[in-house]
Amino acid sequence: MPFTPIWFMIISPVSWLFLLPSLLLLVGVVLFFLFRVFKLDDFKTFFRKSFLKVLLCTFISYFASTVFLFFSQAAFNDWWYEFLTSPVAFNPFDNVFALLFTVICIAAGGAVAYFLNFKYALRTAISAEKMRRTFALCAAILTVPLLYLTPSRLLFDEPGTRLHNFTNHIVWVTNDTLKITDADGTERHLELPLTEEENAADPTVAEDYWTVADAVNHAAFIRNPVAGETLYTLDFYAVNQPGRPVTITVQDNGAGQLIFVCSAGVFNVLPEEQEALLAVLEG
């Protein structure tokens, strides 16, 4: 099944078969709830004048949030791609930038709903401007597409796949080479293939590189670390770009748990990634 972000599905008419019934129920409940809160008169008349209009405005606001979120897929540069393009599509909880971007887009859609509800949907149902403004704001808040915060990976990954929440992103996508130095000083390099032909000739190089890089980026921060014996030193760098490499030491904390130590702090290697990591480091 091809991957499609949850928020992009509103573009497909097939998704409307699931979305519209949900919106019908949501808008109906919200209008009834706010009707009672604002103590309005004659629910039947109010509902007849406002329901379909509010439903349409809510649908438009969902579409607006989708359009705003679509800008995350532009991938203007490496930072944008790593922290926004992929995370917003796969899991907005991956890092604080992706989460903030998604929340802003959802709020922007809510602003569209507020404006349309105030100016159009509730104009004949609520004559008092001040009350209509407040009612429109409450309706917009209660109908924002919080569904868009759901990690889309949940729909497409195999059962049991772990989501990486607020990953560290210590190794950036601009780095393309890894130097592994063991305790005896022996060095070896893993350089990402530049062409598809090079990757086809030896695909294990890229796989091994990203096994180590992902283990670093997905590690868990330790607040009170215990120093251990250094087993390996990892240097991630970009061959064609100047600057200091990302240097990380791999240590054993004495209890069979590997930890990463670098300028960003000390991190526990996730248990499910430790075996694969050791397999690459040991060669």
Backbone as JSON, one array per atom type, in Angstrom:
{
  "sequence": "MPFTPIWFMIISPVSWLFLLPSLLLLVGVVLFFLFRVFKLDDFKTFFRKSFLKVLLCTFISYFASTVFLFFSQAAFNDWWYEFLTSPVAFNPFDNVFALLFTVICIAAGGAVAYFLNFKYALRTAISAEKMRRTFALCAAILTVPLLYLTPSRLLFDEPGTRLHNFTNHIVWVTNDTLKITDADGTERHLELPLTEEENAADPTVAEDYWTVADAVNHAAFIRNPVAGETLYTLDFYAVNQPGRPVTITVQDNGAGQLIFVCSAGVFNVLPEEQEALLAVLEG",
  "N": [[0.85, -1.2, 0.0], [0.72, 2.17, -0.97], [2.42, 4.9, 0.65], [0.68, 7.47, 2.32], [0.25, 10.53, 3.87], [-1.87, 11.06, 6.73], [-3.15, 13.55, 6.84], [-3.22, 14.28, 4.19], [-5.1, 12.78, 3.0], [-7.58, 13.95, 2.77], [-7.74, 15.07, 0.34], [-8.46, 13.09, -1.37], [-11.39, 11.84, -2.78], [-12.33, 9.33, -2.05], [-11.64, 9.09, 0.62], [-13.47, 10.74, 1.76], [-15.7, 9.25, 2.28], [-15.31, 8.24, 4.77], [-14.6, 10.47, 6.21], [-16.67, 12.46, 6.02], [-19.03, 11.35, 7.37], [-17.96, 11.32, 9.95], [-17.48, 14.04, 10.39], [-20.07, 14.98, 10.23], [-21.2, 13.94, 12.57], [-19.46, 15.09, 14.5], [-19.79, 17.92, 14.11], [-22.52, 18.14, 14.6], [-22.7, 17.37, 17.33], [-21.06, 19.34, 18.5], [-22.45, 21.72, 17.87], [-24.86, 21.29, 19.24], [-23.9, 21.14, 21.88], [-22.74, 23.72, 22.24], [-24.99, 25.25, 21.8], [-26.45, 24.71, 24.09], [-24.68, 25.69, 26.02], [-24.53, 28.44, 25.42], [-27.13, 29.06, 25.82], [-29.23, 29.38, 23.93], [-32.29, 29.96, 22.04], [-34.85, 27.78, 20.74], [-33.85, 25.2, 19.31], [-34.26, 23.65, 16.99], [-34.74, 25.5, 14.92], [-32.35, 26.95, 15.01], [-30.51, 24.9, 14.44], [-31.32, 24.15, 11.88], [-30.69, 26.44, 10.41], [-27.95, 26.63, 10.65], [-26.44, 24.21, 10.62], [-25.64, 22.77, 8.13], [-24.14, 24.76, 6.92], [-22.07, 25.26, 8.8], [-20.94, 22.76, 8.77], [-19.92, 22.67, 6.13], [-18.06, 24.78, 6.27], [-16.33, 23.76, 8.18], [-15.29, 21.57, 6.84], [-13.95, 22.89, 4.79], [-12.02, 24.16, 6.34], [-10.5, 22.0, 7.19], [-9.43, 21.24, 4.76], [-7.92, 23.52, 4.28], [-5.98, 23.37, 6.34], [-4.67, 21.11, 5.42], [-3.54, 22.07, 3.04], [-1.73, 23.96, 4.11], [-0.05, 22.24, 5.56], [1.0, 20.83, 3.46], [3.02, 22.41, 2.49], [5.2, 21.7, 3.98], [6.37, 19.67, 2.63], [8.03, 20.66, 0.72], [10.79, 20.67, 1.02], [13.09, 22.57, 1.26], [15.77, 22.7, 2.02], [18.49, 20.73, 3.48], [18.14, 20.72, 6.27], [15.44, 21.39, 6.54], [14.28, 19.2, 5.24], [15.03, 17.08, 6.94], [14.0, 17.74, 9.5], [11.39, 18.6, 9.09], [10.04, 17.87, 6.55], [10.06, 14.92, 6.29], [9.34, 14.13, 9.03], [6.82, 15.49, 9.47], [5.23, 14.22, 7.62], [5.42, 11.51, 8.38], [5.46, 11.24, 11.23], [4.53, 13.57, 13.4], [5.38, 13.91, 16.0], [8.02, 13.41, 16.05], [10.02, 15.35, 16.35], [10.49, 18.56, 17.94], [10.22, 20.7, 16.17], [8.76, 19.72, 13.99], [6.39, 19.06, 15.31], [5.55, 21.58, 16.24], [5.2, 22.92, 13.8], [3.12, 21.41, 12.68], [1.07, 21.84, 14.56], [0.71, 24.61, 14.26], [-0.24, 24.69, 11.63], [-2.65, 23.31, 11.94], [-3.92, 25.08, 13.68], [-4.09, 27.26, 11.98], [-5.93, 26.33, 10.13], [-8.08, 26.19, 11.88], [-8.44, 28.93, 12.28], [-9.37, 29.69, 9.8], [-11.82, 28.33, 9.84], [-13.06, 29.71, 11.94], [-13.31, 32.33, 10.87], [-14.97, 31.86, 8.62], [-17.23, 30.74, 9.84], [-18.08, 32.86, 11.44], [-18.51, 34.95, 9.59], [-20.19, 33.81, 7.7], [-21.52, 31.15, 8.16], [-22.95, 31.32, 10.61], [-24.39, 33.59, 10.47], [-27.14, 34.09, 9.99], [-28.22, 32.54, 11.96], [-27.41, 33.44, 14.46], [-27.91, 36.55, 15.54], [-26.78, 38.57, 17.14], [-23.75, 40.18, 17.14], [-21.47, 40.03, 18.88], [-21.97, 37.7, 20.38], [-22.11, 35.89, 18.29], [-19.51, 35.97, 17.34], [-18.06, 34.91, 19.5], [-19.23, 32.4, 19.68], [-18.55, 31.34, 17.17], [-15.78, 31.22, 17.45], [-15.51, 29.33, 19.51], [-16.67, 27.11, 18.27], [-14.87, 26.71, 16.18], [-12.54, 26.03, 17.57], [-13.3, 23.63, 18.78], [-13.64, 21.97, 16.63], [-11.28, 21.65, 15.24], [-8.85, 19.94, 13.2], [-7.63, 17.68, 14.91], [-6.96, 15.13, 14.36], [-4.91, 15.22, 12.57], [-2.6, 15.19, 13.98], [-2.05, 12.6, 14.45], [0.34, 10.05, 14.1], [1.18, 9.17, 10.89], [2.53, 6.9, 10.24], [1.5, 4.87, 11.74], [-0.53, 3.74, 10.29], [0.67, 2.42, 8.25], [2.98, 1.01, 8.94], [4.37, -2.15, 9.97], [2.73, -4.27, 12.42], [3.63, -3.55, 15.77], [5.81, -2.0, 15.21], [8.11, 0.42, 16.26], [7.57, 3.8, 17.07], [9.54, 6.68, 16.63], [9.87, 9.04, 18.93], [10.42, 12.46, 19.31], [13.18, 12.44, 18.39], [16.79, 12.6, 18.49], [18.44, 13.53, 16.42], [21.22, 13.85, 15.98], [23.09, 13.11, 14.11], [23.25, 14.56, 11.08], [21.63, 14.75, 7.83], [23.4, 15.74, 6.01], [25.85, 14.67, 6.51], [27.98, 12.21, 5.18], [29.83, 10.24, 5.51], [31.3, 7.8, 7.61], [33.61, 7.22, 10.1], [34.93, 4.58, 11.82], [36.51, 3.82, 14.76], [38.21, 1.5, 16.63], [38.99, 0.29, 20.01], [41.67, -0.35, 19.86], [42.68, 1.36, 18.03], [42.32, 0.81, 15.37], [41.06, 1.67, 12.21], [38.17, 2.07, 10.11], [36.16, 2.87, 7.24], [32.89, 3.97, 6.33], [31.34, 4.99, 3.61], [28.73, 6.72, 2.16], [27.16, 5.6, -0.81], [27.47, 7.38, -3.9], [26.12, 7.14, -6.26], [23.43, 5.31, -7.91], [24.4, 3.05, -9.11], [26.73, 2.47, -7.68], [25.62, 1.92, -5.2], [24.11, -0.32, -5.83], [26.13, -2.1, -6.37], [27.26, -2.6, -3.88], [25.22, -2.74, -1.54], [25.25, -3.03, 1.2], [26.88, -1.19, 2.44], [25.57, 1.32, 2.64], [23.4, 0.44, 4.17], [24.67, -0.38, 6.54], [25.79, 2.04, 7.36], [23.49, 3.62, 7.9], [22.34, 2.08, 9.87], [24.0, 2.53, 12.06], [23.83, 5.36, 12.22], [21.07, 5.76, 12.65], [20.77, 4.46, 15.09], [22.14, 6.22, 16.71], [20.64, 8.6, 16.4], [18.2, 7.82, 17.46], [18.58, 7.27, 20.07], [18.13, 7.22, 23.68], [17.96, 9.91, 25.91], [20.07, 10.35, 28.76], [19.81, 11.38, 32.04], [21.31, 11.12, 34.39], [24.11, 9.95, 33.85], [26.25, 7.03, 33.79], [29.65, 6.6, 33.7], [31.56, 4.66, 31.38], [33.54, 2.03, 29.86], [35.3, 2.91, 26.94], [34.52, 1.68, 23.82], [34.34, 2.09, 21.05], [35.01, 4.76, 18.72], [33.15, 7.07, 16.95], [33.08, 8.92, 14.02], [31.24, 11.11, 12.28], [31.0, 12.71, 9.21], [31.07, 15.1, 6.47], [32.35, 14.57, 3.32], [32.8, 16.46, 1.26], [32.38, 18.89, 2.45], [33.56, 21.44, 4.57], [34.42, 21.59, 8.09], [33.94, 20.61, 11.55], [33.7, 17.16, 12.43], [30.9, 15.13, 13.6], [31.51, 13.75, 16.56], [31.4, 10.79, 18.38], [31.5, 8.68, 21.17], [31.33, 5.22, 21.82], [30.3, 3.48, 24.54], [30.5, 1.01, 27.17], [28.41, 0.55, 29.83], [28.99, -1.14, 31.86], [27.01, -2.85, 32.58], [26.22, -4.28, 30.46], [24.9, -2.61, 28.77], [24.96, -0.45, 26.07], [26.14, 2.88, 25.61], [25.99, 6.19, 24.23], [28.26, 8.85, 23.99], [28.56, 12.23, 23.54], [28.89, 15.66, 22.32], [26.31, 16.56, 22.59], [25.3, 15.28, 24.78], [24.7, 12.41, 26.93], [23.61, 9.21, 25.98], [21.36, 6.44, 26.01], [21.65, 3.47, 24.14], [19.03, 2.17, 22.3], [17.5, -0.88, 23.27], [16.48, -2.61, 21.23], [18.0, -1.89, 19.08], [20.58, -2.36, 19.66], [21.88, -4.85, 19.13], [22.06, -4.95, 16.29], [23.62, -2.68, 15.9], [26.07, -3.37, 17.16], [26.82, -5.48, 15.49], [27.53, -4.15, 13.15], [29.59, -2.46, 14.05], [31.49, -4.26, 14.94], [32.21, -5.35, 12.61]],
  "CA": [[0.0, 0.0, 0.0], [1.58, 3.36, -1.0], [2.31, 5.73, 1.84], [0.02, 8.76, 2.19], [0.0, 11.11, 5.19], [-3.28, 11.15, 7.11], [-3.71, 14.87, 6.52], [-3.33, 14.43, 2.74], [-6.19, 11.95, 2.51], [-8.78, 14.75, 2.52], [-7.74, 15.39, -1.08], [-9.06, 11.96, -2.08], [-12.84, 11.66, -2.56], [-12.58, 8.05, -1.38], [-11.53, 9.33, 2.06], [-14.66, 11.45, 2.22], [-16.67, 8.26, 2.75], [-15.06, 8.08, 6.2], [-14.48, 11.78, 6.84], [-17.93, 13.19, 6.11], [-19.85, 10.9, 8.5], [-17.32, 11.75, 11.2], [-17.72, 15.47, 10.53], [-21.5, 15.15, 10.52], [-21.39, 13.68, 14.0], [-18.71, 16.08, 15.27], [-20.43, 19.23, 14.02], [-23.8, 18.06, 15.29], [-22.45, 17.37, 18.78], [-20.52, 20.65, 18.89], [-23.51, 22.72, 17.82], [-25.8, 21.03, 20.34], [-23.2, 21.5, 23.12], [-22.62, 25.18, 22.33], [-26.36, 25.77, 21.93], [-26.81, 24.64, 25.51], [-23.78, 26.57, 26.78], [-24.9, 29.84, 25.16], [-28.52, 29.18, 26.23], [-30.0, 29.94, 22.82], [-33.68, 29.51, 21.97], [-35.35, 27.07, 19.56], [-32.73, 24.45, 18.74], [-34.58, 23.2, 15.65], [-34.51, 26.61, 13.99], [-30.91, 27.22, 15.01], [-29.83, 23.79, 13.77], [-31.67, 24.21, 10.46], [-30.03, 27.58, 9.78], [-26.48, 26.65, 10.81], [-25.72, 22.94, 10.57], [-24.99, 22.49, 6.86], [-23.13, 25.8, 6.66], [-20.93, 25.01, 9.67], [-20.31, 21.55, 8.25], [-19.15, 23.05, 4.95], [-16.93, 25.6, 6.72], [-15.4, 22.88, 8.87], [-14.62, 20.79, 5.79], [-13.0, 23.81, 4.13], [-10.91, 24.4, 7.26], [-9.65, 20.81, 7.12], [-8.72, 21.34, 3.5], [-6.94, 24.59, 4.44], [-4.88, 22.82, 7.13], [-3.93, 20.21, 4.53], [-2.74, 22.91, 2.14], [-0.62, 24.51, 4.88], [0.86, 21.13, 5.86], [1.64, 20.41, 2.22], [4.24, 23.21, 2.31], [6.31, 21.03, 4.65], [6.96, 18.7, 1.7], [8.82, 21.36, -0.29], [12.2, 20.29, 1.22], [13.91, 23.68, 0.78], [17.18, 22.4, 2.27], [18.66, 19.49, 4.23], [17.53, 20.86, 7.61], [13.97, 21.34, 6.35], [13.9, 17.82, 4.92], [15.22, 16.18, 8.09], [13.21, 18.09, 10.67], [10.0, 18.91, 8.76], [9.44, 17.11, 5.45], [9.79, 13.53, 6.67], [8.57, 13.98, 10.27], [5.42, 15.92, 9.34], [4.52, 13.2, 6.86], [5.41, 10.2, 9.03], [5.18, 11.3, 12.67], [4.81, 14.93, 13.84], [6.0, 13.9, 17.32], [9.42, 13.04, 15.88], [10.85, 16.42, 16.93], [9.69, 19.71, 18.36], [9.95, 21.56, 15.02], [7.66, 19.11, 13.24], [5.18, 19.18, 16.12], [5.14, 22.98, 16.23], [4.72, 23.22, 12.45], [1.82, 20.77, 12.51], [0.1, 22.54, 15.41], [0.45, 25.91, 13.63], [-1.1, 24.45, 10.46], [-3.98, 22.97, 12.47], [-4.48, 26.33, 14.19], [-4.41, 28.1, 10.82], [-7.2, 25.8, 9.65], [-9.09, 26.64, 12.83], [-8.68, 30.35, 12.03], [-10.23, 29.73, 8.61], [-13.16, 27.93, 10.29], [-13.63, 30.82, 12.73], [-13.69, 33.43, 9.98], [-16.12, 31.46, 7.8], [-18.4, 30.58, 10.72], [-18.54, 34.18, 11.89], [-18.96, 35.77, 8.48], [-21.15, 33.15, 6.81], [-22.33, 30.03, 8.64], [-23.81, 31.65, 11.75], [-24.88, 34.96, 10.3], [-28.6, 34.13, 10.15], [-28.63, 31.78, 13.14], [-27.13, 34.26, 15.64], [-27.89, 37.93, 15.06], [-25.9, 39.4, 17.97], [-22.39, 40.02, 16.61], [-20.54, 39.61, 19.92], [-22.23, 36.29, 20.68], [-21.76, 35.11, 17.1], [-18.05, 35.91, 17.28], [-17.62, 33.97, 20.52], [-19.73, 31.07, 19.28], [-17.73, 30.91, 16.03], [-14.46, 30.87, 17.98], [-15.64, 28.05, 20.24], [-16.93, 26.05, 17.3], [-13.63, 26.47, 15.44], [-11.61, 25.33, 18.46], [-13.79, 22.28, 19.05], [-13.69, 21.16, 15.41], [-9.99, 21.63, 14.54], [-8.49, 18.56, 12.83], [-6.6, 17.08, 15.77], [-6.58, 13.87, 13.73], [-3.68, 15.43, 11.82], [-1.47, 14.93, 14.88], [-1.82, 11.16, 14.5], [1.45, 9.61, 13.25], [0.71, 8.42, 9.73], [3.22, 5.61, 10.2], [0.68, 3.87, 12.4], [-1.4, 3.11, 9.31], [1.4, 1.74, 7.2], [4.03, 0.15, 9.46], [3.98, -3.47, 10.46], [2.36, -4.25, 13.84], [4.75, -3.6, 16.7], [6.88, -1.08, 14.83], [8.25, 1.49, 17.26], [7.66, 5.17, 16.59], [10.61, 7.44, 17.27], [9.33, 10.3, 19.38], [11.4, 13.47, 19.67], [14.51, 11.91, 18.18], [17.85, 13.57, 18.78], [18.97, 14.09, 15.18], [22.61, 14.26, 16.19], [23.73, 12.93, 12.81], [22.43, 15.2, 10.06], [21.65, 14.11, 6.52], [24.52, 16.26, 5.22], [27.01, 13.8, 6.72], [27.91, 11.06, 4.27], [30.92, 9.31, 5.78], [31.48, 7.39, 9.0], [34.87, 6.57, 10.46], [34.8, 3.79, 13.04], [37.81, 3.53, 15.36], [38.02, 0.65, 17.81], [39.84, 0.61, 21.16], [43.07, -0.56, 19.48], [43.07, 2.38, 17.06], [42.06, 0.37, 14.0], [40.03, 2.48, 11.58], [37.55, 1.71, 8.84], [35.24, 3.92, 6.8], [31.66, 3.68, 5.61], [30.99, 6.18, 2.84], [27.48, 6.49, 1.44], [27.33, 5.58, -2.27], [27.03, 8.6, -4.57], [25.26, 6.81, -7.4], [22.65, 4.08, -7.78], [25.25, 1.93, -9.52], [27.6, 2.16, -6.54], [24.81, 1.31, -4.16], [23.73, -1.66, -6.29], [27.32, -2.94, -6.3], [27.46, -3.01, -2.48], [24.18, -2.06, -0.77], [25.45, -3.17, 2.64], [27.57, -0.01, 2.96], [24.54, 2.28, 3.05], [22.62, -0.17, 5.25], [25.47, -0.33, 7.77], [25.91, 3.44, 7.75], [22.25, 4.1, 8.51], [22.13, 1.33, 11.1], [24.71, 3.26, 13.12], [23.28, 6.72, 12.33], [19.74, 5.68, 13.27], [20.95, 4.1, 16.5], [22.53, 7.46, 17.4], [19.53, 9.56, 16.38], [17.04, 7.33, 18.2], [18.99, 6.93, 21.44], [17.37, 7.88, 24.75], [18.8, 10.79, 26.73], [20.28, 9.93, 30.14], [20.04, 12.55, 32.89], [22.39, 10.83, 35.35], [24.86, 8.88, 33.2], [27.35, 6.33, 34.46], [30.75, 6.47, 32.74], [31.95, 3.29, 31.11], [34.73, 1.81, 29.04], [35.12, 3.26, 25.54], [34.73, 0.57, 22.91], [34.53, 2.6, 19.7], [34.81, 6.19, 18.47], [32.47, 7.28, 15.68], [33.19, 10.27, 13.45], [30.38, 11.34, 11.12], [31.38, 13.96, 8.56], [30.78, 15.23, 5.04], [33.62, 14.61, 2.61], [32.94, 17.65, 0.42], [32.05, 20.11, 3.19], [34.46, 21.66, 5.7], [33.8, 21.67, 9.41], [34.26, 19.51, 12.46], [32.75, 16.04, 12.36], [30.18, 14.76, 14.81], [32.3, 12.69, 17.19], [30.63, 10.08, 19.4], [32.13, 7.47, 21.69], [30.43, 4.14, 22.22], [30.8, 2.95, 25.8], [29.75, -0.02, 27.89], [28.22, 1.07, 31.19], [29.32, -2.17, 32.84], [25.86, -3.74, 32.79], [25.82, -4.81, 29.16], [24.13, -1.59, 28.05], [25.79, 0.51, 25.35], [25.75, 4.27, 25.69], [26.68, 7.13, 23.36], [28.7, 10.07, 24.65], [28.96, 13.24, 22.55], [28.7, 17.03, 22.8], [24.88, 16.77, 22.88], [24.96, 14.63, 26.04], [24.91, 10.97, 27.04], [22.38, 8.57, 25.53], [21.26, 4.98, 26.02], [21.28, 2.83, 22.89], [17.79, 1.43, 22.49], [17.78, -2.33, 23.29], [16.17, -3.27, 19.98], [18.96, -1.5, 18.06], [21.93, -2.62, 20.14], [22.48, -6.0, 18.46], [22.41, -4.55, 14.92], [24.72, -1.74, 16.0], [27.3, -4.11, 17.45], [27.17, -6.26, 14.31], [28.21, -3.24, 12.21], [30.84, -1.96, 14.65], [32.45, -5.34, 15.03], [32.61, -5.7, 11.25]],
  "C": [[0.88, 1.24, 0.0], [1.34, 4.25, 0.2], [1.64, 7.06, 1.5], [-0.21, 9.32, 3.59], [-1.5, 11.21, 5.47], [-3.89, 12.47, 6.65], [-3.89, 15.08, 5.01], [-4.53, 13.67, 2.19], [-7.47, 12.74, 2.23], [-8.87, 15.14, 1.05], [-8.46, 14.31, -1.88], [-10.55, 11.83, -1.77], [-13.18, 10.34, -1.86], [-12.54, 8.23, 0.14], [-12.75, 10.04, 2.62], [-15.73, 10.49, 2.74], [-16.53, 8.04, 4.26], [-15.08, 9.43, 6.92], [-15.83, 12.46, 7.05], [-18.85, 12.67, 7.21], [-19.29, 11.33, 9.85], [-17.57, 13.23, 11.45], [-19.19, 15.75, 10.83], [-21.77, 14.98, 12.01], [-20.71, 14.74, 14.84], [-19.41, 17.43, 15.28], [-21.78, 19.23, 14.74], [-23.65, 18.12, 16.79], [-21.98, 18.73, 19.25], [-21.61, 21.71, 18.89], [-24.52, 22.53, 18.95], [-25.18, 21.46, 21.67], [-23.14, 23.02, 23.29], [-23.99, 25.85, 22.43], [-26.78, 25.79, 23.39], [-25.96, 25.6, 26.35], [-24.19, 28.03, 26.63], [-26.38, 30.12, 25.46], [-29.36, 29.88, 25.15], [-31.41, 29.34, 22.81], [-33.95, 28.76, 20.66], [-34.21, 26.36, 18.82], [-33.01, 24.03, 17.3], [-34.3, 24.28, 14.61], [-33.02, 26.92, 13.86], [-30.17, 26.15, 14.21], [-30.08, 23.84, 12.25], [-30.9, 25.32, 9.74], [-28.49, 27.44, 9.76], [-25.78, 25.35, 10.47], [-24.97, 22.72, 9.26], [-23.89, 23.51, 6.55], [-21.88, 25.58, 7.51], [-20.18, 23.76, 9.22], [-19.42, 21.87, 7.05], [-17.9, 23.84, 5.36], [-15.88, 24.75, 7.43], [-14.61, 22.05, 7.86], [-13.58, 21.65, 5.08], [-11.79, 24.06, 5.03], [-9.95, 23.21, 7.3], [-8.8, 20.85, 5.85], [-7.63, 22.4, 3.6], [-5.73, 24.1, 5.25], [-4.02, 21.89, 6.28], [-3.03, 20.99, 3.59], [-1.53, 23.47, 2.87], [0.41, 23.42, 5.19], [1.62, 20.68, 4.62], [2.93, 21.19, 1.96], [5.44, 22.57, 2.99], [7.04, 20.09, 3.7], [7.83, 19.36, 0.64], [10.31, 21.02, -0.18], [13.13, 21.36, 0.67], [15.41, 23.42, 0.96], [17.26, 21.14, 3.13], [18.0, 19.57, 5.6], [16.02, 20.72, 7.51], [13.52, 19.9, 6.1], [13.96, 16.93, 6.15], [14.26, 16.46, 9.22], [11.75, 18.39, 10.38], [9.4, 17.98, 7.71], [9.08, 15.69, 5.86], [8.98, 13.4, 7.95], [7.11, 14.39, 10.15], [4.6, 14.88, 8.6], [4.37, 11.9, 7.63], [4.95, 10.26, 10.49], [5.52, 12.69, 13.2], [5.44, 15.0, 15.23], [7.49, 13.51, 17.26], [10.35, 14.07, 16.49], [9.99, 17.64, 17.15], [9.35, 20.62, 17.19], [8.77, 21.02, 14.21], [6.34, 19.25, 14.0], [4.64, 20.61, 16.08], [4.57, 23.37, 14.87], [3.32, 22.64, 12.25], [0.74, 21.48, 13.32], [-0.27, 23.89, 14.8], [-0.48, 25.74, 12.43], [-2.52, 24.09, 10.88], [-4.67, 24.23, 12.97], [-4.87, 27.27, 13.05], [-5.73, 27.64, 10.19], [-8.34, 26.21, 10.56], [-9.43, 28.11, 12.64], [-9.58, 30.53, 10.81], [-11.67, 29.38, 9.0], [-13.83, 29.06, 11.07], [-14.13, 31.94, 11.83], [-14.94, 33.08, 9.18], [-17.39, 31.29, 8.64], [-18.98, 31.93, 11.11], [-19.17, 34.98, 10.75], [-20.11, 35.14, 7.69], [-22.08, 32.17, 7.52], [-23.33, 30.43, 9.71], [-24.5, 33.0, 11.61], [-26.4, 35.06, 10.49], [-29.07, 33.41, 11.41], [-28.45, 32.58, 14.42], [-26.97, 35.69, 15.19], [-26.93, 38.81, 15.85], [-24.44, 39.15, 17.58], [-21.41, 39.49, 17.66], [-20.72, 38.13, 20.24], [-21.83, 35.42, 19.49], [-20.24, 34.94, 16.99], [-17.53, 34.87, 18.28], [-18.02, 32.54, 20.16], [-18.87, 30.52, 18.14], [-16.34, 30.49, 16.49], [-14.5, 29.53, 18.69], [-15.85, 26.89, 19.28], [-15.66, 25.7, 16.52], [-12.64, 25.68, 16.29], [-12.01, 23.88, 18.64], [-13.8, 21.38, 17.82], [-12.36, 21.14, 14.65], [-9.58, 20.18, 14.28], [-7.34, 18.0, 13.66], [-6.15, 15.72, 15.25], [-5.24, 14.01, 13.01], [-2.43, 15.24, 12.68], [-1.15, 13.44, 14.96], [-0.65, 10.77, 13.6], [0.95, 8.73, 12.11], [1.36, 7.05, 9.64], [2.39, 4.51, 10.83], [-0.19, 3.1, 11.42], [-0.64, 2.21, 8.34], [2.5, 0.81, 7.7], [3.48, -1.2, 9.89], [3.61, -3.38, 11.94], [3.6, -4.37, 14.73], [5.89, -2.68, 16.36], [6.91, 0.09, 15.81], [8.34, 2.85, 16.58], [8.76, 5.89, 17.35], [10.09, 8.82, 17.65], [10.43, 11.24, 19.84], [12.83, 12.93, 19.56], [15.55, 13.01, 18.26], [18.42, 14.24, 17.53], [20.38, 14.64, 15.37], [23.38, 14.16, 14.87], [22.81, 13.5, 11.74], [22.59, 14.5, 8.73], [22.8, 14.61, 5.65], [25.78, 15.43, 5.42], [26.89, 12.56, 5.86], [28.98, 10.02, 4.53], [31.04, 9.04, 7.27], [32.83, 6.71, 9.16], [34.69, 5.88, 11.8], [36.19, 3.44, 13.54], [37.6, 2.69, 16.6], [39.03, 1.0, 18.89], [41.31, 0.45, 20.85], [43.56, 0.46, 18.47], [42.87, 1.99, 15.61], [40.87, 1.14, 13.43], [39.45, 1.8, 10.35], [36.47, 2.73, 8.53], [34.02, 3.33, 6.1], [31.23, 4.96, 4.92], [29.75, 5.89, 2.01], [27.72, 6.54, -0.06], [26.76, 6.85, -2.9], [26.06, 8.33, -5.7], [24.49, 5.52, -7.13], [23.48, 2.86, -8.16], [26.17, 1.5, -8.38], [26.83, 1.47, -5.43], [24.41, -0.11, -4.54], [24.91, -2.62, -6.18], [27.56, -3.44, -4.89], [26.46, -2.29, -1.59], [24.39, -2.13, 0.74], [26.14, -1.95, 3.25], [26.55, 1.01, 3.47], [23.72, 1.73, 4.2], [23.38, -0.08, 6.57], [25.6, 1.1, 8.28], [24.65, 3.89, 8.49], [21.85, 3.29, 9.74], [22.77, 2.06, 12.27], [24.1, 4.65, 13.32], [21.91, 6.71, 13.01], [19.84, 5.33, 14.75], [21.32, 5.34, 17.31], [21.33, 8.4, 17.51], [18.34, 9.12, 17.22], [17.36, 6.99, 19.66], [18.21, 7.75, 22.46], [18.31, 8.67, 25.65], [18.86, 10.3, 28.17], [20.59, 11.16, 30.98], [21.18, 12.34, 33.88], [23.23, 9.67, 34.82], [25.94, 8.27, 34.08], [28.44, 6.1, 33.42], [31.13, 5.0, 32.58], [33.2, 3.22, 30.26], [34.42, 2.14, 27.58], [35.48, 2.08, 24.64], [35.04, 1.03, 21.49], [34.39, 4.12, 19.71], [34.25, 6.34, 17.07], [32.64, 8.72, 15.25], [32.32, 10.34, 12.19], [30.77, 12.68, 10.5], [30.99, 13.93, 7.09], [32.09, 15.43, 4.29], [33.83, 15.94, 1.89], [32.59, 18.95, 1.14], [32.99, 20.25, 4.38], [33.69, 21.71, 7.01], [34.14, 20.46, 10.25], [33.26, 18.38, 12.31], [31.97, 15.9, 13.65], [30.91, 13.56, 15.4], [31.53, 12.11, 18.38], [31.44, 8.89, 19.87], [31.07, 6.49, 22.12], [31.03, 3.48, 23.45], [29.9, 1.84, 26.32], [29.63, 0.44, 29.33], [28.5, 0.04, 32.28], [28.21, -3.14, 33.1], [25.35, -4.3, 31.46], [25.01, -3.85, 28.32], [25.1, -0.62, 27.38], [25.24, 1.91, 25.51], [26.56, 5.08, 24.69], [27.05, 8.36, 24.17], [29.17, 11.04, 23.57], [28.66, 14.62, 23.12], [27.25, 17.32, 23.15], [24.45, 16.13, 24.19], [25.3, 13.15, 26.02], [23.57, 10.28, 26.79], [22.48, 7.06, 25.64], [20.93, 4.49, 24.61], [20.01, 2.01, 23.15], [18.05, -0.07, 22.38], [17.54, -3.01, 21.95], [17.15, -2.91, 18.86], [20.39, -1.88, 18.44], [22.61, -3.77, 19.38], [22.93, -5.65, 17.05], [23.58, -3.6, 14.92], [26.04, -2.45, 16.23], [27.76, -4.92, 16.23], [27.93, -5.41, 13.3], [29.56, -2.81, 12.78], [31.91, -3.03, 14.71], [32.9, -5.83, 13.65], [32.23, -7.08, 10.84]]
}
